[in-house]
Amino acid sequence: MKHRFAFCRAVFLIACLVLVPLLASAEEQASTARLAEIHVTGSARFTSEQIAAAAGLRVGSEVGHDDFQRAADTLAKTGRFSSVQYRYSDSDEGVRVEYQVTDAPAVPVWFDNFPWFTDEELREALKAAVPLFDGTAPEGGSVLDDISDALQLQIAKTGTHATVSHVLTTAPGSEERIQQFRVDEQALVVASIEFGDALAQNDRSIHARLPDLVGAKYSRAALALFEFEQVRPVYVSHGFLRVRFGPTTAKVSGTTVAITAPIDPGPVFAWRTPTWTGDTVLGPLELATLVPLHDGDIADGMKIERGWQAIDDAYARHGYLDVNLSAVPHFDEAAKTVSYSVAIAEGPQYHMGKLVLTGLSTDGEKRIRGGWKIPQGAVFDSGVYEEFIANGIKEAFAGVPFHYEKIGRFLEKHANDATVDVLIDFQ
């Protein structure tokens, strides 16, 4: 019995030692005090006051530990901050709390189909309604829903009641990531498009493609893509290499939208001979023939782009599959000329490795291998490879009732020994 009593007393003492801190912690968490000061550091985008407002904390209110944690959780969920930490201390005036935050990556905001408002009007409305809006948006987080809700309230002022959604995507005609907001089930259609420059207004090729937009649902993203794919090539082919497309304006009438698309063509530039560096395989004379322009010619941007591609192709025919061409333009605004500094990183020269075939019978594989033109170990010629894919396969099966729906192909490069395997899958 003595041993049992000693054991029970030991258990009781241990329990007391454990429970006392827990009770103290619970008492500390339950106690509240007046919030005397809020200070936030670490953000280059937002002020301490903006972040405190978004966290839901107000100086003078009664707060406890749980309130500080909830505020930290709220900030973390916005998507604006990649990390949120805090500490607090007591003073004669009350409790002081300091938050240390780290800004998360942000992307530009794109308003797709809000023809009732200008971008500036929408941005000003969002700044007033969303504490952590600065013209950008995070890639994810609750701020995106806050922006959507605020935009819904804004369009409701026009008598239009619809939901607003958002998607992280790529800006039309670029690789820039944007957060696009759009009105779902938008019923407005494009009635007309007026371009703000005579070349676009009168060009036949542009007019031939206008039905892609006119009569379709209004979308600035669709218009921007049209300008990049249909209008821009017309301008750069005429030497307007610095053409700029201004913000479009839209006039709503009933269920239709009339669009005005300003264009600043800039000057027509003349071509000047490029300077080349890193070109050990192809010399300046051969490179110049691949860009079919001479000094004084109109700097046709489409010919220039085709020229850079022709250089890539020429290197690939010599086995240089990793060639990297960096062409930096130098514009002389006074003389209205453009010259390019072209740096070429040639990379390794690849040789033919293995020819891997799948989906063929024994006879079919024999025919394909018999028609293949690049021996193992030879310099890999991409031109020969492309010609074989386009015509050589058909010739190999000429007169044979062999049928395939499609061909999968892939080049597997091995940098360690500069060889490339050709994989062709018949399906």
C-alpha positions in Angstrom: 0.0 0.0 0.0 2.8 2.4 0.8 4.3 1.9 -2.7 1.0 2.4 -4.3 0.4 5.6 -2.4 3.8 6.9 -3.3 3.1 6.1 -6.9 -0.3 8.0 -6.8 1.3 11.0 -5.2 4.0 11.1 -7.9 1.4 10.9 -10.6 -0.5 13.8 -8.9 2.6 16.0 -8.7 3.5 15.3 -12.4 -0.1 16.2 -13.3 0.2 19.5 -11.4 3.4 20.4 -13.1 1.8 19.8 -16.5 -1.5 21.5 -15.8 -0.2 24.6 -14.2 1.6 25.9 -17.4 -1.4 24.9 -19.5 -3.8 26.7 -17.2 -1.6 29.7 -17.2 -1.4 29.6 -21.0 -5.2 29.3 -21.3 -5.6 32.2 -18.8 -3.2 34.3 -20.9 -5.0 33.5 -24.1 -8.4 34.3 -22.5 -7.2 37.7 -21.1 -7.6 40.8 -23.3 -6.1 44.2 -23.2 -6.5 47.5 -25.1 -4.6 47.5 -28.4 -2.3 50.5 -28.1 -0.2 50.2 -31.3 0.0 48.2 -34.5 3.2 48.2 -36.6 3.9 46.2 -39.8 7.3 45.9 -41.4 8.7 44.1 -44.4 6.3 45.1 -47.2 7.5 47.3 -50.1 4.0 47.4 -51.6 1.7 48.4 -48.8 1.8 50.7 -45.8 1.5 49.5 -42.2 -1.9 51.1 -42.0 -3.2 49.3 -45.1 -2.0 45.9 -43.9 -3.4 46.5 -40.4 -6.8 47.4 -41.9 -6.7 44.2 -44.0 -5.9 42.2 -40.9 -9.0 43.5 -39.2 -7.1 45.1 -36.2 -8.0 48.5 -34.8 -6.1 50.6 -32.3 -8.3 51.0 -29.1 -10.1 47.7 -29.4 -9.9 44.9 -26.8 -7.6 42.1 -28.1 -6.1 38.9 -27.0 -3.6 36.3 -28.4 -6.3 34.6 -30.5 -7.0 37.9 -32.2 -3.4 38.3 -33.2 -3.3 34.8 -34.6 -6.5 35.3 -36.5 -5.1 38.5 -38.0 -2.0 36.7 -39.1 -4.1 33.9 -40.7 -6.2 36.5 -42.5 -3.1 38.2 -44.0 -1.6 34.8 -45.0 -4.9 33.9 -46.8 -4.9 37.0 -48.9 -2.1 35.7 -51.1 -0.3 39.0 -50.7 2.4 37.7 -48.4 4.6 34.7 -48.6 5.3 34.8 -44.8 3.6 36.4 -41.8 5.1 36.5 -38.3 4.2 38.6 -35.3 5.1 39.4 -31.7 3.5 41.5 -29.0 4.4 43.1 -25.7 2.6 44.9 -22.9 3.0 48.6 -22.0 1.3 51.1 -19.7 -1.0 52.2 -22.6 -1.9 48.6 -23.5 -0.6 45.9 -25.8 1.7 46.6 -28.8 1.8 44.1 -31.7 4.3 44.0 -34.6 3.8 42.0 -37.7 6.8 41.1 -40.0 5.6 40.2 -43.5 7.2 39.3 -46.9 5.6 40.3 -50.1 4.5 37.5 -52.4 4.9 37.7 -56.2 2.3 39.9 -57.9 1.1 40.2 -61.5 -0.7 43.0 -63.4 -4.5 43.0 -63.4 -6.3 42.8 -66.7 -10.0 43.8 -67.1 -11.3 41.9 -70.1 -15.0 42.8 -70.8 -16.1 45.8 -68.7 -17.0 48.2 -71.5 -18.9 50.6 -69.1 -15.8 51.7 -67.4 -12.2 52.8 -68.2 -9.4 50.9 -66.6 -8.6 53.9 -64.4 -12.2 54.0 -63.1 -12.1 50.3 -62.2 -8.7 50.7 -60.5 -9.9 53.7 -58.4 -13.1 51.7 -57.4 -11.0 48.8 -56.3 -8.5 50.9 -54.3 -11.5 52.2 -52.4 -13.1 48.8 -51.8 -10.1 46.4 -51.4 -7.5 47.4 -48.8 -4.7 45.5 -50.4 -5.2 46.6 -54.1 -2.4 48.5 -55.8 -3.1 47.8 -59.5 -1.6 44.3 -59.2 -2.9 41.0 -57.9 -1.3 37.9 -56.3 -1.3 34.6 -58.2 -3.8 33.1 -55.6 -5.5 34.0 -52.4 -8.6 35.6 -51.0 -7.8 39.1 -52.4 -8.8 37.7 -55.8 -12.3 37.0 -54.6 -12.4 40.4 -52.9 -11.6 42.1 -56.2 -14.2 40.0 -58.0 -16.9 40.9 -55.5 -16.0 44.6 -55.7 -16.2 44.5 -59.5 -19.6 42.9 -59.3 -20.8 45.7 -57.2 -19.3 48.2 -59.6 -21.1 46.8 -62.7 -24.3 46.5 -60.8 -24.4 50.3 -60.9 -25.0 50.0 -64.6 -28.0 47.7 -64.1 -26.0 44.6 -65.1 -26.0 41.8 -62.5 -23.5 39.1 -63.2 -20.7 37.2 -61.6 -17.0 38.1 -62.1 -14.4 35.4 -62.4 -10.6 35.5 -62.5 -7.9 33.4 -64.1 -4.1 33.5 -64.1 -3.1 33.5 -67.7 -0.7 35.0 -70.2 -1.2 38.5 -71.7 -2.1 38.3 -75.5 1.0 38.6 -77.6 3.5 38.3 -74.8 4.9 36.0 -72.2 3.8 38.2 -69.3 1.6 36.6 -66.7 -1.5 38.5 -65.8 -4.6 38.0 -63.5 -7.5 38.4 -65.8 -11.0 39.4 -64.5 -14.0 39.0 -66.7 -17.8 39.3 -66.5 -19.3 35.8 -66.9 -22.0 35.3 -69.5 -21.4 38.7 -71.0 -24.1 39.3 -73.6 -22.6 42.3 -75.4 -21.4 41.8 -78.9 -19.0 44.0 -81.0 -20.8 46.2 -83.5 -17.8 47.9 -85.1 -14.1 48.5 -84.8 -12.4 51.8 -85.8 -8.6 51.7 -85.9 -6.9 55.0 -85.2 -4.6 54.9 -88.2 -5.1 55.0 -91.9 -3.0 51.9 -92.7 -5.0 49.6 -90.5 -8.3 51.2 -91.6 -7.5 50.6 -95.3 -5.5 47.4 -95.3 -7.4 44.6 -97.1 -5.9 41.7 -95.1 -7.0 43.3 -91.8 -10.5 43.9 -93.1 -10.7 40.3 -94.3 -10.2 39.1 -90.7 -12.5 41.6 -89.0 -15.4 39.1 -88.9 -13.3 37.3 -86.3 -14.3 40.1 -83.9 -17.3 42.0 -85.3 -20.5 40.1 -84.3 -18.6 38.1 -81.6 -18.8 38.7 -77.8 -16.9 41.7 -76.6 -13.5 40.8 -75.2 -10.4 43.0 -74.9 -8.2 39.9 -74.8 -9.6 38.8 -78.2 -9.0 42.3 -79.6 -5.4 42.5 -78.2 -4.7 39.1 -79.8 -6.2 40.3 -83.1 -3.9 43.4 -83.0 -0.9 41.2 -82.3 -1.6 38.5 -84.9 -3.3 40.4 -87.6 -2.5 44.2 -87.3 1.0 44.2 -86.0 2.5 42.1 -88.9 1.1 44.7 -91.4 2.8 47.5 -89.6 6.2 45.9 -89.0 6.3 44.6 -92.6 6.1 48.3 -93.7 9.0 49.2 -91.4 7.0 50.5 -88.4 9.0 48.5 -86.0 8.0 50.5 -83.0 4.3 50.5 -83.6 2.2 50.9 -80.4 -1.4 50.0 -79.7 -3.1 52.3 -77.2 -5.8 51.4 -74.7 -9.1 50.8 -76.5 -12.3 52.6 -75.7 -15.8 51.1 -75.9 -19.2 52.7 -76.4 -22.1 50.6 -75.2 -25.4 51.0 -77.0 -28.1 48.5 -76.0 -26.5 45.1 -76.4 -23.7 46.2 -78.8 -20.3 47.8 -78.4 -18.5 50.1 -80.8 -14.7 49.9 -80.3 -12.1 52.5 -81.0 -8.5 51.2 -81.2 -5.8 53.8 -81.2 -2.5 53.1 -83.1 0.7 55.0 -82.9 2.7 53.7 -85.9 5.9 55.7 -85.2 8.5 56.2 -87.9 9.4 53.9 -90.8 12.9 52.5 -90.2 15.6 51.7 -92.7 17.8 48.6 -92.5 21.5 48.8 -91.6 23.9 45.8 -91.8 24.0 43.8 -88.5 27.2 43.1 -86.5 27.8 39.4 -85.8 29.6 37.8 -82.9 30.1 34.1 -82.1 29.7 32.9 -85.7 32.4 30.3 -86.2 30.4 27.9 -88.4 28.6 30.3 -90.7 30.5 33.4 -91.7 29.1 37.0 -92.0 28.6 36.7 -95.8 26.5 33.5 -95.4 24.6 34.9 -92.5 23.9 38.1 -94.5 22.3 36.1 -97.3 19.9 34.5 -94.8 18.5 37.9 -93.9 17.4 39.2 -97.4 17.8 43.0 -96.7 20.4 45.5 -97.8 21.5 48.8 -96.4 18.8 51.4 -97.0 15.9 48.9 -97.5 12.8 49.4 -95.5 13.3 47.3 -92.4 10.6 44.8 -93.0 10.1 43.2 -89.6 8.5 40.0 -91.0 11.6 39.5 -93.3 13.8 40.1 -90.3 12.0 37.5 -88.2 12.1 35.0 -91.0 15.9 35.8 -91.4 16.6 34.9 -87.7 14.6 31.7 -88.2 16.5 30.9 -91.4 19.8 31.2 -89.4 18.5 28.8 -86.8 17.5 26.3 -89.5 20.9 26.7 -91.2 22.8 25.8 -88.0 20.4 22.9 -87.4 21.3 21.5 -90.8 24.9 21.4 -89.6 24.0 19.6 -86.4 23.9 22.6 -84.1 20.5 21.9 -82.5 21.1 24.1 -79.4 22.1 27.3 -81.2 20.9 30.5 -79.5 20.6 33.7 -81.4 20.2 37.0 -79.5 19.4 39.9 -81.8 19.4 43.3 -80.1 18.1 46.3 -82.1 19.6 49.7 -82.0 17.3 52.4 -83.2 18.6 55.7 -84.5 15.5 57.9 -84.2 17.1 60.9 -85.9 18.3 58.9 -89.0 15.3 56.5 -88.8 17.5 53.5 -89.1 17.8 50.2 -87.2 20.9 48.0 -86.8 21.2 44.8 -84.9 23.9 43.3 -82.7 23.5 39.6 -83.2 25.3 37.3 -80.7 25.3 33.6 -81.6 25.9 30.8 -79.1 26.4 27.8 -81.3 26.5 25.1 -78.8 27.6 21.5 -79.5 27.4 19.8 -82.9 25.2 16.7 -82.6 25.8 13.4 -84.4 23.2 10.8 -85.2 22.6 8.3 -82.4 19.9 5.6 -82.6 16.8 5.4 -84.8 14.0 4.1 -82.5 10.8 2.9 -84.2 7.6 1.8 -82.6 4.2 0.7 -83.9 5.6 -1.1 -87.0 5.7 -4.7 -88.3 9.0 -6.3 -89.0 8.6 -5.5 -92.7 7.5 -1.9 -92.0 10.5 -1.3 -89.8 12.8 -2.7 -92.4 11.4 -0.3 -95.0 11.8 2.7 -92.8 15.4 1.9 -91.8 16.1 1.3 -95.5 14.9 4.8 -96.4 16.6 6.6 -93.5 19.3 8.9 -94.8 21.5 9.8 -91.8 24.0 7.1 -90.8 24.8 6.5 -87.2 27.7 8.7 -86.1 27.2 11.2 -89.0 26.5 14.9 -88.4 22.8 15.2 -87.7 21.1 17.2 -90.5 17.7 18.5 -89.4 16.8 19.3 -93.0 17.2 15.7 -94.0 15.2 14.7 -90.9 12.3 17.0 -91.7 12.3 15.9 -95.4 12.1 12.2 -94.3 9.2 13.0 -92.0 7.4 14.9 -94.7 8.1 12.7 -97.7 10.5 9.9 -97.0 8.1 7.8 -94.9 5.5 7.9 -97.7 8.1 6.8 -100.2 9.2 3.9 -98.0 5.6 2.6 -98.0 4.9 3.3 -101.6 2.8 0.5 -103.2 2.3 -1.2 -99.8 -1.2 -1.2 -98.1 0.2 0.2 -94.8 -2.1 2.6 -92.9 -1.3 4.9 -90.0 -3.4 7.7 -88.6 -0.7 9.8 -87.2 3.0 9.9 -86.5 4.6 10.9 -83.2 8.2 12.1 -83.4 10.8 13.3 -80.9 14.5 14.1 -80.9 16.2 12.9 -77.7 19.5 14.8 -77.3 22.4 13.6 -75.2 24.6 16.4 -74.2 27.3 14.1 -72.6 28.3 12.7 -76.0 26.6 15.2 -78.4 24.4 12.6 -80.0 20.7 12.7 -80.8 18.3 9.7 -81.0 15.4 9.9 -83.4 12.1 8.4 -82.0 9.3 7.8 -84.5 6.0 6.3 -83.3 3.4 5.1 -85.9 -0.1 5.2 -84.6 
